[in-house]
Amino acid sequence: MDKQHKQQVSALAKQVKRFYEQRKPFKVYHGNTNSTRVLTFDRDSMVDVSQLNRVLKVDKKRKIAVVEPNVPMDKLVEATLPHGLVPPVVMEFPGITVAGGLQGGAGESSSFKYGTFNRTLNWYDIMLANGEVLRVSRKQHADLFWGAAGAYGSLGVVTAAEVQLVPAKQYVNVTYLPVTSFTEASDQLQKLTKQSYDYIDGILYGPNNGVIIVGNLNDTPHGPVQTFTKRSDPWFYLHAEKISWAGKSRQESIPIFDYLFRYDRGAFWMGAYAFRHFRTPFNNVTRWLTDPFMHTRRMYDALQASGLSQECIIQDLAMPAKHAPEFLKFIDGEFGFYPLWLLPILPDRHSPLLSLNVNAKMAINVGAWALLGKSEDQMAKLNRKLEREVQRLEGKKCLYGHCYYTEKEFWELYDKPQYDRLRAKYKAETLPDVYSKIRHKPVKVSAKRGLLHVLLGKNGIRIK
């Protein structure tokens, strides 16, 4: 580690140790967030790690990158691609950080092959609540190495990590495979994960219309080259929808950076709800005009500033693949909103808290995201209904979104004895526990405040 990194970590350790000696709980401020929960920080009980945001080393021979926790995915990819390398799992939003992916147990379209992002780390340094820094790996402090995944910072503060890398290519050659039912979509995903693809995901546009997208890394394009990062480019989900309605498979090649962050513009399809909310026409011209505000970093700032996420269903819900068609029928009948994202993913049963810890050889994660605009009580009832159905189908939900579980219900789903042992062993008593971090806390909604933050380019996180 270089001198600057050591000095920054040493200063943080002194602050953390002081909180520990005072038995004072504290929160970790990262400078931004991809959580949909409204975050509030008290300046007097806050540890600021926002400046730990550098790629410290890329080793082409060993195929690794050593990074600080606040390195976002786009900066990580920009640092590794010149070496002909790329992380095996790259979260689809550019602003998601290394520590966010680790502690949230994040996955993407390569996760049917590699699992969640935390499984692609060789080691990471974590600062305990008493200021001590441990290097954890599969061999050193393995219980903490696995246990921090899904713990959302409640076991310590990540200060550095070594990320595995794999050979990159110039393009991802993709094939769009239209599907016409929930069962066909689920069967296709399970079948395709057994074949030699690098990336697999899917989008459903209705109960009888969807597309599965498979991709392989290659330096030679196998079809028309399509980009998704330029202002004049289509939003990815709209582009895929046209192909799905045509009913025929199609091949094209996407530059690797554009593929990895293909869902950034429009935040999958949540940007379309913003147009509706502000009664703005949704077409090529208005998308072009508003493009600077339709990237995920700006949209998350708006969600944080306004609290508008409380009127949304924004949930990722994973279950054994065999139950996916039944769950999709439930969403169709109870909610009826589309699109829905489908992501096959390897379950991980190492962590007591990891949301993708489902009992199956392959899980299918359903991304269910929509702005419903209902009251707090109505949204609570809808989210509770969703949580109960996921539990009935032996699934788990990702905890970045709103969680309405009672504390008793939450610990019936997760391994509290193991989590408590980790908290005690690694001196995490002055850190907020995971339930207090993830449980839903209603705040006043102000869409105007969110819009102002977007226009001014301000961070929406509240600091008192």
C-alpha positions as CSV (number, residue, x, y, z in Angstrom):
1,M,0.0,0.0,0.0
2,D,1.3,3.5,-0.8
3,K,1.9,6.2,1.8
4,Q,-1.3,8.2,1.1
5,H,-3.4,5.1,1.7
6,K,-1.6,4.2,4.9
7,Q,-2.0,7.8,6.2
8,Q,-5.7,7.9,5.4
9,V,-6.4,4.5,7.0
10,S,-4.3,5.5,10.1
11,A,-6.4,8.7,10.5
12,L,-9.6,6.8,10.2
13,A,-8.4,4.2,12.7
14,K,-7.8,6.8,15.3
15,Q,-11.3,8.2,14.9
16,V,-12.9,4.8,15.0
17,K,-10.9,3.8,18.1
18,R,-12.1,7.0,19.8
19,F,-15.7,6.1,19.1
20,Y,-15.0,2.6,20.4
21,E,-13.5,3.9,23.7
22,Q,-16.5,6.2,24.1
23,R,-18.9,3.3,23.3
24,K,-20.4,5.6,20.7
25,P,-22.2,4.1,17.7
26,F,-21.2,5.5,14.4
27,K,-22.1,5.3,10.7
28,V,-19.8,5.1,7.7
29,Y,-20.2,7.8,5.1
30,H,-19.2,6.8,1.5
31,G,-20.1,10.1,-0.2
32,N,-22.8,8.5,-2.4
33,T,-25.0,5.4,-2.3
34,N,-26.9,3.0,-4.6
35,S,-29.3,2.1,-1.8
36,T,-32.9,3.0,-2.2
37,R,-33.3,3.6,1.6
38,V,-33.1,7.2,2.6
39,L,-29.8,7.7,4.4
40,T,-29.2,10.3,7.2
41,F,-25.9,10.9,8.9
42,D,-25.0,12.8,12.0
43,R,-21.7,14.7,11.4
44,D,-20.6,14.0,15.0
45,S,-20.9,10.2,14.7
46,M,-19.8,9.7,11.2
47,V,-16.7,8.1,9.7
48,D,-16.0,9.6,6.2
49,V,-14.3,7.1,3.9
50,S,-15.3,8.9,0.7
51,Q,-11.7,9.7,-0.2
52,L,-10.6,6.1,-0.3
53,N,-11.4,5.9,-4.0
54,R,-8.2,5.0,-5.9
55,V,-7.1,2.0,-7.9
56,L,-3.8,1.3,-6.2
57,K,-2.4,-1.4,-8.5
58,V,-3.2,-3.5,-11.5
59,D,-1.0,-6.6,-11.9
60,K,-1.4,-8.0,-15.4
61,K,0.7,-11.1,-14.7
62,R,-1.2,-12.1,-11.5
63,K,-4.5,-10.9,-13.0
64,I,-5.5,-8.8,-9.9
65,A,-6.3,-5.2,-9.0
66,V,-5.7,-3.8,-5.6
67,V,-8.3,-1.1,-4.9
68,E,-9.7,1.2,-2.2
69,P,-13.3,0.6,-1.1
70,N,-14.9,3.6,-2.8
71,V,-13.6,2.7,-6.3
72,P,-16.7,2.6,-8.5
73,M,-17.2,0.0,-11.2
74,D,-16.6,2.3,-14.1
75,K,-13.3,3.6,-12.8
76,L,-12.2,0.0,-12.0
77,V,-13.0,-1.2,-15.5
78,E,-11.3,1.9,-17.0
79,A,-8.2,1.0,-15.0
80,T,-8.1,-2.7,-16.0
81,L,-9.1,-2.6,-19.7
82,P,-5.8,-1.1,-20.9
83,H,-4.2,-4.2,-19.4
84,G,-6.5,-6.5,-21.4
85,L,-8.4,-7.5,-18.2
86,V,-11.8,-7.0,-16.6
87,P,-13.3,-8.0,-13.3
88,P,-15.3,-11.3,-13.7
89,V,-18.4,-9.7,-12.1
90,V,-19.1,-6.0,-12.9
91,M,-22.3,-4.5,-11.4
92,E,-24.4,-2.9,-14.0
93,F,-24.5,0.6,-12.5
94,P,-21.2,2.6,-12.9
95,G,-21.4,4.1,-9.4
96,I,-21.6,0.9,-7.4
97,T,-18.4,0.6,-5.5
98,V,-16.1,-2.3,-4.6
99,A,-17.2,-2.1,-0.9
100,G,-20.8,-1.7,-1.9
101,G,-20.7,-4.8,-4.1
102,L,-18.9,-6.8,-1.4
103,Q,-21.0,-5.8,1.6
104,G,-24.2,-5.9,-0.4
105,G,-23.5,-9.3,-2.0
106,A,-24.1,-7.9,-5.5
107,G,-24.4,-9.9,-8.7
108,E,-24.7,-9.3,-12.5
109,S,-25.1,-11.2,-15.7
110,S,-21.9,-13.2,-15.2
111,S,-23.0,-14.3,-11.7
112,F,-24.5,-17.6,-13.0
113,K,-20.8,-18.5,-13.5
114,Y,-18.9,-16.6,-10.8
115,G,-21.6,-16.0,-8.1
116,T,-21.8,-12.7,-6.2
117,F,-19.1,-10.0,-6.4
118,N,-17.6,-10.9,-3.0
119,R,-16.6,-14.3,-4.3
120,T,-14.3,-12.6,-6.8
121,L,-12.1,-11.1,-4.1
122,N,-8.9,-12.7,-3.0
123,W,-8.7,-10.7,0.2
124,Y,-9.8,-7.5,1.7
125,D,-8.7,-5.3,4.6
126,I,-11.4,-4.5,7.1
127,M,-11.2,-2.1,10.0
128,L,-13.0,-3.4,13.1
129,A,-15.0,-1.1,15.4
130,N,-12.0,-0.7,17.7
131,G,-9.7,0.6,14.9
132,E,-7.8,-2.6,14.3
133,V,-7.3,-3.5,10.7
134,L,-7.4,-7.2,9.7
135,R,-6.7,-8.8,6.3
136,V,-9.3,-11.4,5.7
137,S,-9.4,-14.1,3.0
138,R,-10.5,-17.7,2.5
139,K,-7.6,-18.8,4.7
140,Q,-7.3,-15.9,7.2
141,H,-10.3,-15.0,9.3
142,A,-12.4,-16.9,6.8
143,D,-15.6,-16.5,9.0
144,L,-15.3,-12.7,8.6
145,F,-14.3,-12.9,5.0
146,W,-17.6,-14.7,4.2
147,G,-19.7,-13.1,6.9
148,A,-19.2,-9.5,5.9
149,A,-21.0,-10.2,2.6
150,G,-24.5,-9.0,3.0
151,A,-23.7,-7.5,6.4
152,Y,-24.0,-3.9,5.0
153,G,-21.0,-2.6,7.0
154,S,-22.3,-3.9,10.3
155,L,-19.1,-5.9,11.0
156,G,-16.5,-3.4,10.0
157,V,-15.2,-0.8,7.5
158,V,-13.5,-2.1,4.3
159,T,-10.3,-0.2,3.6
160,A,-8.8,-2.1,0.6
161,A,-9.4,-5.2,-1.5
162,E,-7.7,-7.4,-4.1
163,V,-10.1,-8.1,-7.0
164,Q,-9.6,-11.0,-9.4
165,L,-9.5,-10.2,-13.1
166,V,-10.1,-12.2,-16.2
167,P,-9.0,-11.6,-19.9
168,A,-11.1,-9.0,-21.6
169,K,-12.1,-8.7,-25.2
170,Q,-13.1,-5.8,-27.4
171,Y,-16.7,-6.9,-27.7
172,V,-19.5,-8.9,-26.0
173,N,-21.1,-10.7,-28.9
174,V,-24.8,-11.1,-27.8
175,T,-27.7,-13.1,-29.0
176,Y,-31.3,-12.0,-28.1
177,L,-33.6,-15.0,-27.7
178,P,-37.3,-14.1,-27.6
179,V,-39.5,-16.0,-25.1
180,T,-43.3,-16.2,-24.8
181,S,-44.1,-17.4,-21.3
182,F,-42.8,-17.4,-17.7
183,T,-42.0,-21.1,-17.9
184,E,-40.1,-20.8,-21.2
185,A,-38.1,-17.9,-19.8
186,S,-37.2,-19.9,-16.7
187,D,-36.4,-23.1,-18.6
188,Q,-34.2,-21.2,-21.1
189,L,-32.2,-19.6,-18.3
190,Q,-31.6,-22.9,-16.6
191,K,-30.6,-24.5,-19.9
192,L,-28.3,-21.7,-21.0
193,T,-26.4,-21.5,-17.8
194,K,-25.1,-25.0,-18.5
195,Q,-23.6,-23.8,-21.8
196,S,-20.4,-21.9,-22.5
197,Y,-21.5,-18.3,-22.2
198,D,-19.9,-15.4,-20.4
199,Y,-23.0,-13.4,-19.6
200,I,-26.7,-14.3,-19.3
201,D,-29.8,-12.2,-18.2
202,G,-33.3,-11.6,-19.4
203,I,-36.1,-9.0,-19.5
204,L,-39.9,-9.7,-19.5
205,Y,-42.2,-7.1,-21.0
206,G,-45.4,-9.0,-20.3
207,P,-46.6,-12.5,-19.4
208,N,-46.3,-13.5,-23.1
209,N,-43.3,-11.4,-24.2
210,G,-39.7,-11.3,-23.2
211,V,-36.1,-11.8,-24.3
212,I,-33.2,-13.8,-22.9
213,I,-29.8,-12.2,-23.7
214,V,-26.6,-14.3,-23.8
215,G,-23.1,-13.0,-24.5
216,N,-19.6,-14.1,-25.1
217,L,-16.4,-12.0,-25.0
218,N,-14.7,-11.8,-28.4
219,D,-12.3,-9.5,-30.3
220,T,-14.2,-10.1,-33.6
221,P,-17.8,-8.8,-33.9
222,H,-20.4,-11.4,-35.1
223,G,-23.1,-8.9,-36.1
224,P,-23.8,-5.2,-36.3
225,V,-22.0,-3.1,-33.6
226,Q,-24.4,-1.4,-31.2
227,T,-23.5,1.1,-28.5
228,F,-25.4,2.2,-25.5
229,T,-23.4,5.0,-23.8
230,K,-23.8,7.8,-26.2
231,R,-26.5,10.4,-25.8
232,S,-28.0,9.4,-29.2
233,D,-28.0,5.7,-28.4
234,P,-31.2,3.9,-27.5
235,W,-31.8,2.8,-23.9
236,F,-30.9,-0.8,-23.7
237,Y,-34.2,-2.2,-22.5
238,L,-36.1,-0.4,-25.3
239,H,-33.7,-1.7,-27.9
240,A,-34.2,-5.3,-26.6
241,E,-38.0,-4.8,-26.5
242,K,-38.1,-4.1,-30.2
243,I,-36.2,-7.4,-30.8
244,S,-38.5,-9.3,-28.5
245,W,-41.6,-8.1,-30.3
246,A,-40.1,-9.2,-33.7
247,G,-40.1,-12.7,-32.3
248,K,-36.8,-13.8,-34.0
249,S,-33.4,-14.3,-32.5
250,R,-30.9,-11.6,-33.3
251,Q,-27.1,-11.3,-33.0
252,E,-25.1,-8.1,-32.5
253,S,-21.9,-7.0,-30.9
254,I,-21.6,-4.5,-28.1
255,P,-18.3,-2.8,-27.1
256,I,-17.4,-4.3,-23.7
257,F,-17.7,-1.0,-21.7
258,D,-21.1,-0.3,-23.3
259,Y,-22.2,-3.9,-22.5
260,L,-21.1,-3.8,-18.8
261,F,-23.0,-0.5,-18.2
262,R,-25.8,-1.0,-20.7
263,Y,-28.5,-0.3,-18.0
264,D,-27.0,2.9,-16.8
265,R,-28.9,5.3,-19.0
266,G,-32.5,5.2,-17.7
267,A,-31.5,3.0,-14.7
268,F,-32.9,-0.1,-16.4
269,W,-36.4,1.4,-17.0
270,M,-36.9,3.5,-13.9
271,G,-36.1,6.6,-15.8
272,A,-39.4,6.1,-17.8
273,Y,-41.3,6.5,-14.5
274,A,-39.6,9.9,-14.0
275,F,-41.0,11.1,-17.3
276,R,-44.5,9.9,-16.2
277,H,-44.2,11.4,-12.7
278,F,-43.3,14.9,-14.2
279,R,-45.9,14.5,-17.0
280,T,-43.2,14.7,-19.7
281,P,-43.5,13.0,-23.1
282,F,-41.3,9.9,-23.4
283,N,-39.7,9.8,-26.8
284,N,-36.4,9.9,-28.6
285,V,-36.2,13.7,-28.4
286,T,-37.0,14.1,-24.7
287,R,-34.6,11.2,-23.8
288,W,-31.9,13.0,-25.8
289,L,-32.6,16.4,-24.1
290,T,-32.7,14.9,-20.5
291,D,-29.8,12.5,-21.0
292,P,-27.4,14.2,-18.5
293,F,-30.0,13.6,-15.8
294,M,-31.0,10.0,-16.8
295,H,-27.8,8.3,-15.6
296,T,-27.9,6.2,-12.4
297,R,-25.6,8.5,-10.3
298,R,-27.9,11.5,-10.8
299,M,-31.1,9.4,-10.4
300,Y,-29.9,7.9,-7.1
301,D,-29.2,11.5,-5.8
302,A,-32.8,12.4,-6.7
303,L,-34.1,9.3,-4.9
304,Q,-32.1,10.1,-1.8
305,A,-33.0,13.8,-1.8
306,S,-36.8,13.3,-2.4
307,G,-37.5,10.1,-0.6
308,L,-39.5,9.2,-3.7
309,S,-38.3,5.6,-3.5
310,Q,-40.9,5.1,-0.7
311,E,-43.6,5.3,-3.5
312,C,-41.7,2.6,-5.5
313,I,-41.3,-1.1,-5.5
314,I,-37.5,-1.5,-5.9
315,Q,-36.7,-5.0,-5.0
316,D,-34.4,-7.8,-6.1
317,L,-35.9,-11.2,-5.2
318,A,-34.0,-14.5,-5.6
319,M,-35.5,-17.9,-5.4
320,P,-34.8,-21.5,-6.5
321,A,-35.1,-21.6,-10.3
322,K,-38.0,-24.1,-10.1
323,H,-40.2,-21.5,-8.3
324,A,-39.5,-18.6,-10.7
325,P,-42.6,-19.2,-13.0
326,E,-44.9,-19.3,-10.0
327,F,-43.4,-16.1,-8.5
328,L,-43.7,-14.3,-11.9
329,K,-47.3,-15.3,-12.1
330,F,-47.8,-13.8,-8.6
331,I,-46.2,-10.5,-9.6
332,D,-48.3,-10.4,-12.8
333,G,-51.5,-11.0,-10.8
334,E,-50.9,-8.8,-7.8
335,F,-48.9,-5.9,-9.4
336,G,-49.1,-6.2,-13.1
337,F,-46.1,-3.9,-13.8
338,Y,-43.4,-4.6,-16.4
339,P,-40.6,-4.9,-17.4
340,L,-39.1,-7.4,-15.0
341,W,-35.4,-8.3,-14.9
342,L,-34.3,-12.0,-14.8
343,L,-30.9,-12.9,-13.5
344,P,-29.6,-16.5,-13.1
345,I,-27.1,-16.6,-10.2
346,L,-25.1,-19.1,-8.2
347,P,-26.4,-19.2,-4.6
348,D,-23.9,-18.6,-1.9
349,R,-24.4,-20.3,1.4
350,H,-21.3,-19.1,3.2
351,S,-22.7,-16.0,4.7
352,P,-25.3,-15.8,7.5
353,L,-26.8,-12.7,5.8
354,L,-26.3,-13.0,2.1
355,S,-29.6,-12.5,0.3
356,L,-28.8,-15.0,-2.4
357,N,-28.3,-17.8,0.2
358,V,-31.1,-19.9,-1.3
359,N,-31.2,-23.7,-1.2
360,A,-30.8,-24.6,-4.9
361,K,-28.1,-25.3,-7.5
362,M,-29.2,-22.2,-9.4
363,A,-31.3,-19.2,-8.3
364,I,-33.2,-16.8,-10.5
365,N,-33.2,-13.2,-9.2
366,V,-36.2,-11.2,-10.3
367,G,-35.7,-7.4,-10.4
368,A,-39.1,-5.9,-9.7
369,W,-38.9,-2.1,-10.0
370,A,-41.8,0.3,-10.5
371,L,-43.1,3.7,-9.3
372,L,-46.6,3.1,-7.9
373,G,-47.2,6.5,-6.3
374,K,-49.3,5.0,-3.4
375,S,-49.5,6.0,0.2
376,E,-47.1,4.9,2.9
377,D,-49.7,2.4,4.3
378,Q,-50.5,1.0,0.9
379,M,-46.8,0.6,0.0
380,A,-46.1,-1.1,3.3
381,K,-48.9,-3.6,2.6
382,L,-47.7,-4.3,-1.0
383,N,-44.1,-4.8,0.2
384,R,-45.2,-7.1,3.0
385,K,-47.2,-9.2,0.6
386,L,-44.1,-9.4,-1.7
387,E,-41.9,-10.4,1.3
388,R,-44.3,-13.2,2.4
389,E,-44.5,-14.7,-1.1
390,V,-40.8,-14.7,-1.5
391,Q,-40.5,-16.5,1.8
392,R,-43.2,-19.0,0.9
393,L,-41.3,-19.9,-2.3
394,E,-38.0,-20.4,-0.3
395,G,-36.4,-17.3,-1.6
396,K,-34.6,-14.3,-0.2
397,K,-34.7,-10.6,-1.0
398,C,-31.7,-8.3,-1.5
399,L,-31.5,-6.0,1.5
400,Y,-30.5,-2.8,-0.4
401,G,-34.2,-2.1,-0.9
402,H,-37.0,-1.3,1.6
403,C,-37.4,-4.1,4.2
404,Y,-40.6,-4.3,6.2
405,Y,-39.8,-7.4,8.2
406,T,-40.3,-7.2,11.9
407,E,-37.1,-8.0,13.8
408,K,-38.5,-11.4,14.8
409,E,-39.4,-12.2,11.1
410,F,-36.0,-11.0,9.9
411,W,-34.0,-13.3,12.2
412,E,-36.2,-16.3,11.3
413,L,-34.8,-15.9,7.8
414,Y,-31.1,-15.3,8.7
415,D,-28.6,-16.9,11.0
416,K,-28.7,-14.7,14.0
417,P,-26.5,-17.0,16.3
418,Q,-23.7,-17.0,13.7
419,Y,-24.1,-13.2,13.1
420,D,-24.0,-12.5,16.8
421,R,-20.8,-14.6,17.2
422,L,-19.2,-12.6,14.5
423,R,-20.3,-9.3,16.1
424,A,-18.8,-10.4,19.4
425,K,-15.6,-11.9,18.1
426,Y,-14.8,-9.0,15.9
427,K,-15.8,-6.2,18.4
428,A,-18.6,-4.8,16.3
429,E,-20.8,-3.7,19.2
430,T,-20.5,0.0,18.4
431,L,-21.6,-0.5,14.8
432,P,-25.3,-0.4,14.0
433,D,-26.5,-4.0,13.6
434,V,-27.7,-5.1,10.2
435,Y,-31.5,-5.1,11.1
436,S,-31.3,-1.5,12.3
437,K,-29.6,-0.5,9.0
438,I,-32.0,-2.2,6.6
439,R,-35.4,-1.8,8.3
440,H,-37.7,0.6,6.6
441,K,-37.9,4.1,8.1
442,P,-40.4,6.4,6.5
443,V,-39.4,10.0,5.6
444,K,-41.3,12.9,4.1
445,V,-41.4,12.7,0.3
446,S,-40.5,15.9,-1.7
447,A,-40.2,15.3,-5.4
448,K,-39.2,19.0,-5.9
449,R,-36.3,18.6,-3.6
450,G,-35.1,15.6,-5.6
451,L,-35.5,17.4,-8.9
452,L,-33.5,20.4,-7.5
453,H,-30.6,18.1,-6.5
454,V,-30.5,16.5,-9.9
455,L,-30.4,19.9,-11.7
456,L,-27.7,21.2,-9.4
457,G,-25.7,18.0,-9.4
458,K,-25.8,17.7,-5.6
459,N,-25.6,14.6,-3.4
460,G,-29.0,13.7,-2.0
461,I,-27.7,12.1,1.3
462,R,-28.8,14.0,4.4
463,I,-26.0,15.1,6.8
464,K,-27.2,16.8,10.0
